[in-house]
């Protein structure tokens, strides 16, 4: 049902490998990322050393998974909108202010910007390591084994699998529009973009109807079948949960050392 391009797009962020991190079950890694992110969020923003420890822990895990640090840094571009938002907080914040390079900045705004940037960066980096060492089908299977409602994993699976199909449809429509002289390079041509978006929605809706009818004819009952696979051994769970346990310890120490 999916073309070769769609199959490739599923694992576009996955780096094939045989490292220890690659071999861990997906549900173990998902739980580890969730717990690690929770420990990072729980840490006090004033404990700068704690975030250095979190970053060092992430670097060690990335190296164990053979994930290049340069690739990890490039994938942090996902948090660009949060960075842009955080940069305005020192200018718009209230309370005591300090002068930095001729700018009057709010102290509370600076701390808020730091809090967003450092926690967001660490969370995105942890997710990037997970995506680099775990194929998307395994991630969906891991969510299923963690007892995430089957309807959510089914929707996520369809969304990921058909993202490339929708993108390919949009590319064909763009080629057809340009070949007929339809350009959209200025605000005056936004009507063309709106018409393209409307046509794309109709085509995607019709494709979804056809796929759903095909599934029903093959015995689909509303939920996807359970995916096979084990739940992970005690050793695998211990290996996966060791980094978030260390992160939780660092967070607890950070709170304990507060004045």
C-alpha positions in Angstrom: 0.0 0.0 0.0 3.0 2.3 0.6 5.6 3.1 -2.0 9.3 2.9 -1.7 9.6 6.6 -0.9 7.1 6.3 1.9 9.0 3.4 3.4 12.2 5.4 3.4 10.5 8.4 5.0 9.4 6.2 7.9 13.0 5.9 9.2 14.4 9.2 7.8 15.8 10.1 11.2 16.9 6.6 12.1 20.6 5.6 11.9 20.9 1.8 11.5 23.4 0.3 13.8 24.2 -2.6 16.2 25.1 -0.6 19.3 23.8 -1.4 22.8 21.3 1.4 22.5 20.1 0.1 19.1 19.5 -3.3 20.6 17.4 -2.1 23.6 13.6 -2.7 23.2 11.7 0.5 22.1 9.5 0.5 25.2 12.5 0.6 27.4 13.9 3.6 25.6 10.6 5.4 25.5 10.2 5.1 29.3 13.8 6.2 29.7 13.3 9.4 27.7 10.1 10.2 29.5 11.8 9.8 32.9 14.9 11.6 31.9 12.9 14.6 30.6 10.8 14.6 33.8 14.0 14.8 35.9 15.3 17.7 33.8 12.1 19.6 34.1 12.0 19.0 37.8 15.5 20.4 38.4 15.7 24.0 39.7 16.6 26.5 37.1 19.3 28.1 39.3 21.4 24.9 39.6 23.6 25.5 36.5 25.8 22.5 37.4 22.9 20.1 37.2 22.2 21.0 33.6 25.9 20.5 32.8 25.6 17.0 34.3 22.4 16.3 32.3 24.2 17.3 29.1 27.2 15.2 29.9 24.9 12.2 30.5 23.2 12.8 27.2 26.6 12.9 25.4 27.6 9.6 26.9 24.3 8.0 25.9 24.7 9.4 22.4 28.2 8.0 22.1 27.0 4.6 23.3 24.4 4.7 20.5 27.0 5.7 17.9 25.0 8.9 17.2 27.3 11.6 15.8 27.3 14.7 18.0 27.2 16.9 14.9 24.1 15.2 13.7 22.5 15.6 17.1 23.4 19.4 17.1 21.7 19.8 13.6 18.5 18.2 14.8 18.2 20.7 17.6 16.9 23.1 14.9 13.5 21.8 15.8 13.4 24.0 18.9 14.0 27.2 16.9 10.5 28.6 17.6 11.1 28.2 21.3 14.4 29.9 21.0 12.8 32.8 19.3 10.2 33.1 22.0 12.8 32.9 24.8 14.9 35.7 23.3 12.0 38.2 23.9 11.5 37.3 27.5 14.4 39.3 29.0 13.1 42.4 27.1 9.5 42.0 28.1 9.9 40.7 31.6 9.1 42.6 34.8 10.9 43.1 38.1 14.6 44.0 38.7 16.6 44.8 35.6 20.2 44.8 34.6 22.1 46.4 31.7 23.8 44.0 29.2 25.5 45.5 26.1 23.4 48.6 26.4 20.1 46.7 26.8 17.9 46.8 29.9 17.0 43.2 30.6 14.7 41.8 33.2 16.4 39.4 35.7 13.3 37.3 35.9 13.1 37.3 32.1 16.7 36.1 31.8 16.0 33.2 34.2 12.8 32.3 32.3 14.6 32.3 29.0 17.4 30.1 30.4 14.8 27.8 31.9 13.1 27.3 28.5 16.2 27.1 26.4 18.1 24.6 28.5 15.2 22.3 29.3 13.9 22.4 25.8 17.3 21.7 24.3 17.9 18.7 26.6 14.4 17.3 25.9 14.8 17.7 22.1 18.3 16.1 22.3 17.0 13.1 24.2 14.2 12.7 21.6 16.7 13.0 18.8 18.9 10.2 20.3 15.7 8.0 20.6 14.7 8.7 17.0 18.3 8.0 15.7 18.5 4.6 17.4 14.9 3.4 17.0 12.9 2.9 13.8 9.4 4.3 13.7 7.6 0.9 13.5 9.5 -0.1 16.7 8.5 3.1 18.4 4.8 2.4 17.6 5.3 -1.2 18.9 6.9 0.1 22.0 4.0 2.5 22.7 1.6 -0.5 22.2 3.6 -2.6 24.8 3.5 0.3 27.2 -0.3 0.1 27.1 -0.9 3.3 25.2 -4.5 3.2 23.9 -4.5 1.3 20.6 -6.5 4.0 18.9 -3.6 6.5 19.5 -0.9 4.2 18.2 -3.1 3.4 15.1 -3.6 7.1 14.3 0.1 7.8 14.8 1.0 5.0 12.6 -1.2 6.2 9.8 0.0 9.7 10.2 3.6 8.7 9.8 3.1 6.3 7.0 1.0 8.7 4.9 3.0 11.8 5.5 5.2 11.0 2.5 2.2 10.1 0.4 0.6 13.5 1.1 3.9 15.3 0.4 4.3 13.5 -2.9 0.7 14.5 -3.9 1.5 18.1 -3.0 4.7 18.0 -5.2 2.7 16.7 -8.2 0.1 19.5 -7.7 2.9 22.1 -7.6 4.5 20.8 -10.8 1.1 20.8 -12.5 0.4 24.4 -11.3 3.8 25.7 -12.4 3.6 24.0 -15.8 0.3 26.0 -16.4 1.9 29.3 -15.4 0.6 29.4 -11.8 3.1 31.1 -9.6 2.8 32.1 -5.9 5.7 34.4 -5.2 3.9 37.3 -3.7 1.0 38.2 -1.4 -1.1 38.9 -4.5 -0.8 35.2 -5.5 -1.8 33.7 -2.2 -5.2 32.9 -3.7 -3.3 30.2 -5.7 -1.8 28.7 -2.5 -5.2 28.7 -0.9 -6.8 26.9 -3.9 -3.9 24.3 -3.8 -4.4 23.7 -0.1 -8.2 23.2 -0.6 -7.6 20.7 -3.5 -5.0 18.9 -1.5 -7.4 18.5 1.4 -10.1 17.1 -0.9 -7.7 14.6 -2.5 -6.4 13.5 0.9 -9.9 13.0 2.2 -10.9 10.9 -0.8 -7.7 8.8 -0.5 -8.5 8.2 3.2 -12.0 7.1 2.3 -10.6 4.6 -0.3 -8.0 3.3 2.2 -10.7 2.9 4.9 -13.0 0.9 2.6 -10.1 -1.3 1.6 -9.3 -2.0 5.2 -12.9 -2.8 6.0 -13.0 -5.2 3.1 -10.0 -7.0 4.6 -11.6 -7.4 8.1 -10.6 -4.2 9.9 -12.7 -3.9 13.1 -11.6 -0.4 14.3 -8.4 -1.3 16.1 -5.0 -2.4 14.7 -3.9 -5.9 15.6 -1.5 -6.3 18.6 2.1 -6.2 17.6 4.3 -9.2 18.5 7.4 -8.8 20.6 8.7 -9.2 24.1 8.5 -6.8 26.9 12.3 -6.6 27.5 14.4 -8.5 30.1 15.2 -7.2 33.5 18.8 -6.5 32.3 17.5 -4.4 29.4 15.2 -2.4 31.6 18.0 -1.8 34.1 20.3 -0.6 31.3 17.7 1.7 29.9 16.6 3.2 33.2 20.1 3.8 34.6 20.6 7.2 32.8 17.2 8.6 34.0 17.9 7.3 37.5 21.2 9.2 37.5 19.3 12.3 36.2 16.8 12.0 39.0 19.6 11.8 41.5 21.2 14.9 40.1 17.8 16.7 40.2 17.3 15.7 43.9 20.8 16.8 44.8 20.2 20.1 43.1 17.1 20.7 45.2 18.9 19.6 48.3 21.8 22.1 47.7 19.6 25.1 47.2 20.2 27.8 49.8 
